[in-house]
Amino acid sequence: MTNNPATDKVDFKREIAAYRARQGRFEVVDVPDLRYLMIDGHGDPNTDPDFAHATEALYPLAYKLKFASKRDLGRDYTVMPLEGLWWADDMDAFTASRDKSRWDWTLMIMVPDWIERDLFAAVVEQVAAKDAPRRLHDVRLDTMSEGRCVQTLHIGSYDAEAEVLARMHHEFVPDNGFRMAGRHHEIYLGDARKVAPEKLRTILRQPVAPRTS
């Protein structure tokens, strides 16, 4: 990750290879340790108000941190896209039944590694001082290590992911000597509020490890 002060705005989607993927291809990538704003929840993202409350907490923090970084540190960057970790007790809830009421999730927005906890805490207080989002204080700053992953670009609605995920989980991963080793990860390159479902672009990522038998 670039970590040199500069007057130009840094776009980490361009700088970090793991934020690029191709449709119709499963690719093995090594994801560096990355820092995120993170918030947890459970349930159907389409119907559970907790999901909306989570996004309403993340975005003000993400933008306030960007402005604080530029103002206080002289380092500007593009706010990164929303991401999500998704899991369930039975992962067939993703590829078979698609029973979203059984899903657990962590929503995330990546931030540069120069964002320290004291700056994060100060920005949380700034956001809290004016019309604080309901779940503001549930957001944490944390670093995630994913390492070796398989990923692809999905173009289309979120509900059309099941076939792609089934091929990733049950064909590509075992056929290439891997086993699944972490939570399903999605990176939302389009805004579902503004883009037609058939044109949404989402990176689908699965951490893996070598199969031992």
C-alpha atoms as an extended CHARMM CRD file, in Angstrom:
* protein
*
       213  EXT
         1         1  MET       CA              0.0000000000        0.0000000000        0.0000000000  PROA      1               0.0000000000
         2         2  THR       CA              1.3240000000        3.4500000000       -0.8960000000  PROA      2               0.0000000000
         3         3  ASN       CA              2.2590000000        5.2820000000        2.2760000000  PROA      3               0.0000000000
         4         4  ASN       CA              4.0560000000        8.4120000000        1.0840000000  PROA      4               0.0000000000
         5         5  PRO       CA              2.6250000000       11.8780000000        1.6120000000  PROA      5               0.0000000000
         6         6  ALA       CA              1.5470000000       13.3970000000       -1.7020000000  PROA      6               0.0000000000
         7         7  THR       CA             -0.5730000000       16.2040000000       -2.9980000000  PROA      7               0.0000000000
         8         8  ASP       CA             -2.4120000000       13.8790000000       -5.3870000000  PROA      8               0.0000000000
         9         9  LYS       CA             -5.4520000000       11.9360000000       -4.2710000000  PROA      9               0.0000000000
        10        10  VAL       CA             -4.6800000000        8.2230000000       -3.8920000000  PROA      10              0.0000000000
        11        11  ASP       CA             -7.1730000000        5.7270000000       -5.3460000000  PROA      11              0.0000000000
        12        12  PHE       CA             -6.4470000000        2.3800000000       -3.7000000000  PROA      12              0.0000000000
        13        13  LYS       CA             -8.7080000000        0.5590000000       -6.1660000000  PROA      13              0.0000000000
        14        14  ARG       CA             -5.9700000000        1.2620000000       -8.6970000000  PROA      14              0.0000000000
        15        15  GLU       CA             -3.0470000000        0.6220000000       -6.3580000000  PROA      15              0.0000000000
        16        16  ILE       CA             -4.1100000000       -2.6800000000       -4.7860000000  PROA      16              0.0000000000
        17        17  ALA       CA             -4.3060000000       -5.5360000000       -7.2950000000  PROA      17              0.0000000000
        18        18  ALA       CA             -6.8990000000       -7.4150000000       -5.2350000000  PROA      18              0.0000000000
        19        19  TYR       CA             -9.4540000000       -4.7070000000       -6.0870000000  PROA      19              0.0000000000
        20        20  ARG       CA             -9.3690000000       -5.8140000000       -9.7300000000  PROA      20              0.0000000000
        21        21  ALA       CA            -11.1170000000       -8.9220000000      -11.0480000000  PROA      21              0.0000000000
        22        22  ARG       CA            -12.4040000000      -10.2570000000      -14.3720000000  PROA      22              0.0000000000
        23        23  GLN       CA            -15.8160000000      -11.6150000000      -15.2230000000  PROA      23              0.0000000000
        24        24  GLY       CA            -15.9150000000      -15.2770000000      -16.1510000000  PROA      24              0.0000000000
        25        25  ARG       CA            -12.5500000000      -16.0950000000      -14.5440000000  PROA      25              0.0000000000
        26        26  PHE       CA            -11.6710000000      -17.3860000000      -11.1220000000  PROA      26              0.0000000000
        27        27  GLU       CA             -8.2800000000      -15.9950000000      -10.1310000000  PROA      27              0.0000000000
        28        28  VAL       CA             -6.0270000000      -16.7350000000       -7.1760000000  PROA      28              0.0000000000
        29        29  VAL       CA             -4.8070000000      -13.5350000000       -5.4930000000  PROA      29              0.0000000000
        30        30  ASP       CA             -2.7850000000      -12.6750000000       -2.3970000000  PROA      30              0.0000000000
        31        31  VAL       CA             -4.5750000000       -9.9650000000       -0.4440000000  PROA      31              0.0000000000
        32        32  PRO       CA             -2.3870000000       -7.7860000000        1.8000000000  PROA      32              0.0000000000
        33        33  ASP       CA             -3.3760000000       -6.9370000000        5.3550000000  PROA      33              0.0000000000
        34        34  LEU       CA             -5.8350000000       -4.0530000000        5.0820000000  PROA      34              0.0000000000
        35        35  ARG       CA             -7.4420000000       -1.6680000000        7.5650000000  PROA      35              0.0000000000
        36        36  TYR       CA            -11.2180000000       -1.2160000000        7.6300000000  PROA      36              0.0000000000
        37        37  LEU       CA            -14.0910000000        0.5130000000        9.2930000000  PROA      37              0.0000000000
        38        38  MET       CA            -16.2230000000       -2.4970000000       10.3200000000  PROA      38              0.0000000000
        39        39  ILE       CA            -19.6890000000       -3.0970000000       11.7590000000  PROA      39              0.0000000000
        40        40  ASP       CA            -21.4620000000       -6.4150000000       12.4160000000  PROA      40              0.0000000000
        41        41  GLY       CA            -25.0420000000       -7.5750000000       12.0180000000  PROA      41              0.0000000000
        42        42  HSD       CA            -27.4240000000      -10.4240000000       11.2540000000  PROA      42              0.0000000000
        43        43  GLY       CA            -30.3960000000      -10.9880000000        8.9880000000  PROA      43              0.0000000000
        44        44  ASP       CA            -31.7980000000      -10.2170000000        5.5600000000  PROA      44              0.0000000000
        45        45  PRO       CA            -30.1260000000       -7.0670000000        4.1640000000  PROA      45              0.0000000000
        46        46  ASN       CA            -33.2690000000       -6.3200000000        2.1260000000  PROA      46              0.0000000000
        47        47  THR       CA            -35.6930000000       -6.2670000000        5.0350000000  PROA      47              0.0000000000
        48        48  ASP       CA            -33.8100000000       -5.9250000000        8.3310000000  PROA      48              0.0000000000
        49        49  PRO       CA            -33.5120000000       -2.2260000000        9.3330000000  PROA      49              0.0000000000
        50        50  ASP       CA            -30.2670000000       -3.0230000000       11.1540000000  PROA      50              0.0000000000
        51        51  PHE       CA            -28.5320000000       -3.3040000000        7.7650000000  PROA      51              0.0000000000
        52        52  ALA       CA            -29.5950000000        0.2100000000        6.7980000000  PROA      52              0.0000000000
        53        53  HSD       CA            -28.5320000000        1.5160000000       10.2050000000  PROA      53              0.0000000000
        54        54  ALA       CA            -25.1010000000       -0.0520000000        9.6590000000  PROA      54              0.0000000000
        55        55  THR       CA            -24.5300000000        1.6520000000        6.2980000000  PROA      55              0.0000000000
        56        56  GLU       CA            -25.8060000000        4.9430000000        7.7330000000  PROA      56              0.0000000000
        57        57  ALA       CA            -23.0740000000        4.7070000000       10.3820000000  PROA      57              0.0000000000
        58        58  LEU       CA            -20.2310000000        3.7270000000        8.0350000000  PROA      58              0.0000000000
        59        59  TYR       CA            -20.4900000000        6.3590000000        5.3280000000  PROA      59              0.0000000000
        60        60  PRO       CA            -20.3370000000        9.5390000000        7.4620000000  PROA      60              0.0000000000
        61        61  LEU       CA            -17.2830000000        8.1460000000        9.2540000000  PROA      61              0.0000000000
        62        62  ALA       CA            -15.5840000000        7.1960000000        5.9920000000  PROA      62              0.0000000000
        63        63  TYR       CA            -16.0050000000       10.6580000000        4.4940000000  PROA      63              0.0000000000
        64        64  LYS       CA            -15.1240000000       12.5290000000        7.6850000000  PROA      64              0.0000000000
        65        65  LEU       CA            -11.9330000000       10.4460000000        7.9900000000  PROA      65              0.0000000000
        66        66  LYS       CA            -10.9950000000       11.2680000000        4.4070000000  PROA      66              0.0000000000
        67        67  PHE       CA            -11.4430000000       14.9970000000        5.0460000000  PROA      67              0.0000000000
        68        68  ALA       CA             -9.5410000000       14.7890000000        8.3530000000  PROA      68              0.0000000000
        69        69  SER       CA             -6.6730000000       12.9570000000        6.6600000000  PROA      69              0.0000000000
        70        70  LYS       CA             -6.4140000000       15.6420000000        3.9920000000  PROA      70              0.0000000000
        71        71  ARG       CA             -6.7180000000       18.5030000000        6.4910000000  PROA      71              0.0000000000
        72        72  ASP       CA             -4.5830000000       17.2090000000        9.3720000000  PROA      72              0.0000000000
        73        73  LEU       CA             -2.1280000000       14.8870000000        7.6220000000  PROA      73              0.0000000000
        74        74  GLY       CA             -1.9250000000       16.3650000000        4.1320000000  PROA      74              0.0000000000
        75        75  ARG       CA             -2.8580000000       12.9910000000        2.6360000000  PROA      75              0.0000000000
        76        76  ASP       CA             -5.8940000000       12.7280000000        0.4010000000  PROA      76              0.0000000000
        77        77  TYR       CA             -7.5190000000        9.5670000000       -0.9200000000  PROA      77              0.0000000000
        78        78  THR       CA            -10.6620000000        8.3630000000       -2.6220000000  PROA      78              0.0000000000
        79        79  VAL       CA            -13.2620000000        6.8460000000       -0.2900000000  PROA      79              0.0000000000
        80        80  MET       CA            -13.3480000000        3.1280000000       -0.9960000000  PROA      80              0.0000000000
        81        81  PRO       CA            -16.4460000000        1.1010000000       -1.9070000000  PROA      81              0.0000000000
        82        82  LEU       CA            -18.6660000000       -0.7070000000        0.5550000000  PROA      82              0.0000000000
        83        83  GLU       CA            -17.6440000000       -4.3110000000        1.2380000000  PROA      83              0.0000000000
        84        84  GLY       CA            -19.2670000000       -7.1600000000        3.1150000000  PROA      84              0.0000000000
        85        85  LEU       CA            -18.3070000000      -10.4170000000        4.7990000000  PROA      85              0.0000000000
        86        86  TRP       CA            -21.1560000000      -12.9420000000        4.7770000000  PROA      86              0.0000000000
        87        87  TRP       CA            -21.5280000000      -16.2760000000        6.5180000000  PROA      87              0.0000000000
        88        88  ALA       CA            -24.0340000000      -18.7040000000        8.0170000000  PROA      88              0.0000000000
        89        89  ASP       CA            -23.9330000000      -21.8740000000       10.0720000000  PROA      89              0.0000000000
        90        90  ASP       CA            -24.6720000000      -23.7360000000        6.8210000000  PROA      90              0.0000000000
        91        91  MET       CA            -22.9580000000      -22.1070000000        3.8210000000  PROA      91              0.0000000000
        92        92  ASP       CA            -25.5550000000      -23.6630000000        1.5130000000  PROA      92              0.0000000000
        93        93  ALA       CA            -27.6650000000      -20.7200000000        2.6610000000  PROA      93              0.0000000000
        94        94  PHE       CA            -25.6650000000      -18.7990000000        0.0540000000  PROA      94              0.0000000000
        95        95  THR       CA            -25.5140000000      -21.2190000000       -2.8460000000  PROA      95              0.0000000000
        96        96  ALA       CA            -28.7120000000      -23.2450000000       -2.4320000000  PROA      96              0.0000000000
        97        97  SER       CA            -31.5640000000      -21.9520000000       -0.2930000000  PROA      97              0.0000000000
        98        98  ARG       CA            -30.3910000000      -18.2790000000       -0.3150000000  PROA      98              0.0000000000
        99        99  ASP       CA            -32.2110000000      -17.9190000000        3.0100000000  PROA      99              0.0000000000
       100       100  LYS       CA            -31.0330000000      -14.4310000000        3.8690000000  PROA      100             0.0000000000
       101       101  SER       CA            -32.6690000000      -14.4500000000        7.2800000000  PROA      101             0.0000000000
       102       102  ARG       CA            -29.9110000000      -16.9010000000        8.3400000000  PROA      102             0.0000000000
       103       103  TRP       CA            -27.0330000000      -14.7120000000        7.2130000000  PROA      103             0.0000000000
       104       104  ASP       CA            -24.5260000000      -12.9940000000        9.4640000000  PROA      104             0.0000000000
       105       105  TRP       CA            -22.5540000000      -10.0910000000        8.0540000000  PROA      105             0.0000000000
       106       106  THR       CA            -19.8430000000       -7.5350000000        8.6120000000  PROA      106             0.0000000000
       107       107  LEU       CA            -20.0060000000       -4.3720000000        6.5090000000  PROA      107             0.0000000000
       108       108  MET       CA            -16.7040000000       -2.6140000000        5.8480000000  PROA      108             0.0000000000
       109       109  ILE       CA            -15.0380000000        0.3130000000        4.1270000000  PROA      109             0.0000000000
       110       110  MET       CA            -11.2700000000        0.1700000000        3.6540000000  PROA      110             0.0000000000
       111       111  VAL       CA             -9.1820000000        3.0670000000        4.9730000000  PROA      111             0.0000000000
       112       112  PRO       CA             -5.4350000000        3.7610000000        4.5530000000  PROA      112             0.0000000000
       113       113  ASP       CA             -3.0270000000        2.2870000000        7.0610000000  PROA      113             0.0000000000
       114       114  TRP       CA             -1.9770000000        5.8040000000        8.0810000000  PROA      114             0.0000000000
       115       115  ILE       CA             -5.3780000000        6.2860000000        9.7610000000  PROA      115             0.0000000000
       116       116  GLU       CA             -4.5310000000        5.7790000000       13.4270000000  PROA      116             0.0000000000
       117       117  ARG       CA             -6.9130000000        5.0500000000       16.2930000000  PROA      117             0.0000000000
       118       118  ASP       CA             -6.6420000000        8.5200000000       17.7910000000  PROA      118             0.0000000000
       119       119  LEU       CA             -7.7860000000       10.1240000000       14.5230000000  PROA      119             0.0000000000
       120       120  PHE       CA            -10.5810000000        7.5550000000       14.2210000000  PROA      120             0.0000000000
       121       121  ALA       CA            -11.7540000000        8.2980000000       17.7830000000  PROA      121             0.0000000000
       122       122  ALA       CA            -11.7040000000       12.0430000000       17.1500000000  PROA      122             0.0000000000
       123       123  VAL       CA            -13.7630000000       11.6830000000       13.9770000000  PROA      123             0.0000000000
       124       124  VAL       CA            -16.2840000000        9.4410000000       15.7350000000  PROA      124             0.0000000000
       125       125  GLU       CA            -16.8320000000       12.2450000000       18.2470000000  PROA      125             0.0000000000
       126       126  GLN       CA            -17.2250000000       14.7800000000       15.4280000000  PROA      126             0.0000000000
       127       127  VAL       CA            -19.9100000000       12.6650000000       13.7770000000  PROA      127             0.0000000000
       128       128  ALA       CA            -21.6050000000       12.0270000000       17.1310000000  PROA      128             0.0000000000
       129       129  ALA       CA            -21.8210000000       15.7450000000       17.8380000000  PROA      129             0.0000000000
       130       130  LYS       CA            -24.3030000000       16.3400000000       15.0250000000  PROA      130             0.0000000000
       131       131  ASP       CA            -27.2200000000       14.0000000000       14.2680000000  PROA      131             0.0000000000
       132       132  ALA       CA            -25.3320000000       10.8390000000       15.2490000000  PROA      132             0.0000000000
       133       133  PRO       CA            -26.2390000000        7.7050000000       13.2770000000  PROA      133             0.0000000000
       134       134  ARG       CA            -28.0090000000        5.0890000000       15.3850000000  PROA      134             0.0000000000
       135       135  ARG       CA            -25.1610000000        2.5430000000       15.2500000000  PROA      135             0.0000000000
       136       136  LEU       CA            -22.2280000000        4.9450000000       15.1350000000  PROA      136             0.0000000000
       137       137  HSD       CA            -20.5340000000        3.5740000000       18.2410000000  PROA      137             0.0000000000
       138       138  ASP       CA            -20.7460000000       -0.0060000000       16.9200000000  PROA      138             0.0000000000
       139       139  VAL       CA            -18.2320000000        0.8380000000       14.1870000000  PROA      139             0.0000000000
       140       140  ARG       CA            -14.6710000000       -0.2680000000       14.8960000000  PROA      140             0.0000000000
       141       141  LEU       CA            -11.3150000000        0.2580000000       13.1970000000  PROA      141             0.0000000000
       142       142  ASP       CA             -9.5850000000       -3.0440000000       12.5880000000  PROA      142             0.0000000000
       143       143  THR       CA             -7.0600000000       -4.7840000000       10.3480000000  PROA      143             0.0000000000
       144       144  MET       CA             -8.0160000000       -7.9200000000        8.4320000000  PROA      144             0.0000000000
       145       145  SER       CA             -5.6520000000      -10.5750000000        7.0920000000  PROA      145             0.0000000000
       146       146  GLU       CA             -7.1490000000      -12.6190000000        4.2540000000  PROA      146             0.0000000000
       147       147  GLY       CA             -4.0220000000      -13.8030000000        2.4340000000  PROA      147             0.0000000000
       148       148  ARG       CA             -4.5900000000      -16.2970000000       -0.3970000000  PROA      148             0.0000000000
       149       149  CYS       CA             -8.0460000000      -15.9240000000       -1.9750000000  PROA      149             0.0000000000
       150       150  VAL       CA            -10.0220000000      -16.9090000000       -5.0400000000  PROA      150             0.0000000000
       151       151  GLN       CA            -12.0740000000      -14.1600000000       -6.6340000000  PROA      151             0.0000000000
       152       152  THR       CA            -14.0560000000      -13.1970000000       -9.7310000000  PROA      152             0.0000000000
       153       153  LEU       CA            -16.1020000000      -10.2720000000      -11.0160000000  PROA      153             0.0000000000
       154       154  HSD       CA            -19.8640000000      -10.8140000000      -11.0470000000  PROA      154             0.0000000000
       155       155  ILE       CA            -21.9800000000       -8.5400000000      -13.2380000000  PROA      155             0.0000000000
       156       156  GLY       CA            -25.6680000000       -8.6890000000      -12.4270000000  PROA      156             0.0000000000
       157       157  SER       CA            -28.0150000000       -8.7120000000       -9.4870000000  PROA      157             0.0000000000
       158       158  TYR       CA            -26.9360000000       -9.9180000000       -6.0860000000  PROA      158             0.0000000000
       159       159  ASP       CA            -29.5430000000      -12.6790000000       -6.2410000000  PROA      159             0.0000000000
       160       160  ALA       CA            -27.8810000000      -14.0170000000       -9.4080000000  PROA      160             0.0000000000
       161       161  GLU       CA            -24.6240000000      -14.7760000000       -7.5840000000  PROA      161             0.0000000000
       162       162  ALA       CA            -25.6280000000      -18.2620000000       -6.4230000000  PROA      162             0.0000000000
       163       163  GLU       CA            -24.5280000000      -20.1410000000       -9.5520000000  PROA      163             0.0000000000
       164       164  VAL       CA            -21.1540000000      -18.3760000000       -9.6320000000  PROA      164             0.0000000000
       165       165  LEU       CA            -20.5660000000      -19.0780000000       -5.9390000000  PROA      165             0.0000000000
       166       166  ALA       CA            -21.5310000000      -22.7350000000       -6.3380000000  PROA      166             0.0000000000
       167       167  ARG       CA            -18.9230000000      -23.1380000000       -9.0920000000  PROA      167             0.0000000000
       168       168  MET       CA            -16.3150000000      -21.2960000000       -7.0270000000  PROA      168             0.0000000000
       169       169  HSD       CA            -16.9630000000      -23.2400000000       -3.8090000000  PROA      169             0.0000000000
       170       170  HSD       CA            -17.6200000000      -26.7200000000       -5.2110000000  PROA      170             0.0000000000
       171       171  GLU       CA            -15.5350000000      -26.8130000000       -8.3970000000  PROA      171             0.0000000000
       172       172  PHE       CA            -12.6840000000      -24.3070000000       -8.6770000000  PROA      172             0.0000000000
       173       173  VAL       CA            -11.6080000000      -24.3500000000       -5.0220000000  PROA      173             0.0000000000
       174       174  PRO       CA            -11.3340000000      -28.1570000000       -4.5810000000  PROA      174             0.0000000000
       175       175  ASP       CA            -10.1740000000      -28.7560000000       -8.1750000000  PROA      175             0.0000000000
       176       176  ASN       CA             -7.1810000000      -26.4900000000       -7.5660000000  PROA      176             0.0000000000
       177       177  GLY       CA             -6.0730000000      -28.0980000000       -4.3170000000  PROA      177             0.0000000000
       178       178  PHE       CA             -7.6960000000      -25.6240000000       -1.9480000000  PROA      178             0.0000000000
       179       179  ARG       CA            -10.2570000000      -25.6390000000        0.8150000000  PROA      179             0.0000000000
       180       180  MET       CA            -12.3470000000      -22.6860000000        1.9400000000  PROA      180             0.0000000000
       181       181  ALA       CA            -10.6810000000      -20.9790000000        4.9020000000  PROA      181             0.0000000000
       182       182  GLY       CA            -12.5520000000      -17.7800000000        5.6560000000  PROA      182             0.0000000000
       183       183  ARG       CA            -15.7240000000      -15.8100000000        5.1710000000  PROA      183             0.0000000000
       184       184  HSD       CA            -17.3080000000      -15.0400000000        1.8300000000  PROA      184             0.0000000000
       185       185  HSD       CA            -16.3360000000      -11.4930000000        0.8500000000  PROA      185             0.0000000000
       186       186  GLU       CA            -18.0870000000       -9.1210000000       -1.5430000000  PROA      186             0.0000000000
       187       187  ILE       CA            -16.8220000000       -5.7630000000       -2.8370000000  PROA      187             0.0000000000
       188       188  TYR       CA            -19.5750000000       -3.5590000000       -4.2600000000  PROA      188             0.0000000000
       189       189  LEU       CA            -18.2010000000       -1.5590000000       -7.1870000000  PROA      189             0.0000000000
       190       190  GLY       CA            -21.6310000000       -0.1700000000       -8.0630000000  PROA      190             0.0000000000
       191       191  ASP       CA            -24.3140000000        1.6260000000       -6.0600000000  PROA      191             0.0000000000
       192       192  ALA       CA            -27.4880000000       -0.4610000000       -5.9780000000  PROA      192             0.0000000000
       193       193  ARG       CA            -29.5130000000        2.7190000000       -5.4400000000  PROA      193             0.0000000000
       194       194  LYS       CA            -28.3490000000        4.1650000000       -8.7630000000  PROA      194             0.0000000000
       195       195  VAL       CA            -27.4430000000        1.2130000000      -11.0180000000  PROA      195             0.0000000000
       196       196  ALA       CA            -29.8320000000       -1.2550000000      -12.6540000000  PROA      196             0.0000000000
       197       197  PRO       CA            -29.5300000000       -4.7330000000      -11.0670000000  PROA      197             0.0000000000
       198       198  GLU       CA            -28.2920000000       -6.3350000000      -14.2830000000  PROA      198             0.0000000000
       199       199  LYS       CA            -25.3970000000       -3.8300000000      -14.4300000000  PROA      199             0.0000000000
       200       200  LEU       CA            -24.1510000000       -4.1150000000      -10.8380000000  PROA      200             0.0000000000
       201       201  ARG       CA            -20.4530000000       -5.0270000000      -10.5600000000  PROA      201             0.0000000000
       202       202  THR       CA            -19.3840000000       -7.0630000000       -7.5230000000  PROA      202             0.0000000000
       203       203  ILE       CA            -16.0940000000       -8.7660000000       -6.7270000000  PROA      203             0.0000000000
       204       204  LEU       CA            -16.8190000000      -12.1470000000       -5.1310000000  PROA      204             0.0000000000
       205       205  ARG       CA            -13.9110000000      -13.3390000000       -2.9820000000  PROA      205             0.0000000000
       206       206  GLN       CA            -13.2760000000      -16.5050000000       -0.9680000000  PROA      206             0.0000000000
       207       207  PRO       CA            -10.2080000000      -16.9750000000        1.2850000000  PROA      207             0.0000000000
       208       208  VAL       CA             -8.6300000000      -20.3970000000        0.7950000000  PROA      208             0.0000000000
       209       209  ALA       CA             -5.9080000000      -22.6300000000        2.1950000000  PROA      209             0.0000000000
       210       210  PRO       CA             -4.1200000000      -25.6930000000        0.8030000000  PROA      210             0.0000000000
       211       211  ARG       CA             -6.1610000000      -28.8560000000        1.1040000000  PROA      211             0.0000000000
       212       212  THR       CA             -4.4840000000      -31.1890000000        3.5720000000  PROA      212             0.0000000000
       213       213  SER       CA             -5.7960000000      -34.4970000000        2.2550000000  PROA      213             0.0000000000
